């Protein structure tokens, strides 16, 4: 019996270590022509952008990351000159590891419609995001409430509204 218990404990320890070392990624899926999986290394291949955003206490922080529309463009999402007509009924659903979700109309992400910058951040004030916030977080520039600055981003899905 001790032999089986030891084997079981070793298996559990191995699975736990494997889960802890598994790299966090964001999957871009849905109405895309090129589904993507982005980890920390892939995120660094994009042009980096900074956004200043105040926390709940009013202290300003500088977040670094990639403009979400640039990621969506690489995934083949309809943006720019093609974002008109029926394509205006598309939206981006951002999902967190804990099940929290937020929604953005594609027009909210397109430079042709807005000057607001929305990024997928991986750094705050030059440092990696805290484990409580990251490794990836959406930061919405100049939005009054932080409710759509979703933490622990794991997925972005483009869909048509019905």
Steps between C-alpha positions, in 0.01 A plus 500: 500500500786738583646439154174612329469803727856605416434461126178702529678778691777514239243524218312781678824689566600466134162628376507791744851601391403470133191718553702763687767521229252510211536832323197727505357581157218699342306326223345712225213311336157540341437706184871511412688370197816424699437378858787593730648386828705772665740443785750741654758447223245554220370816665850650489508460120234772463557874523483589871272783615452670836178622660472701821209399721413588859433228755213504749697728731562755226870416452607501133678194361660442163389174338697349210368259242357470151206683347221240477408599143854412387459149639157471336639622167762223510220253570320620187211682668301746289628847598596824328334574164307170513333580832160614371156355428441156649853494644393770747297228673820320603634518853793378707430290808799501737516215751693465825623183665236531773211522253461881506416641158482844340383612160623758249338595170764474227448871427626576855832341403541653154711815449258612229224532762680606819819646644463294820778247543424151630798273563578148608749585773768285657686769696421774751753775573767300314446181702300184421141515620447370851372140519166639623462694173684310228684375318274675246249778559285721279550870574247750366634853474283776649203281592342632821447160664758219501241224448622421146868502600474125529773307683637151423403513132496154341292550187366745246216386278362698207132436430198637314212640707176319424 
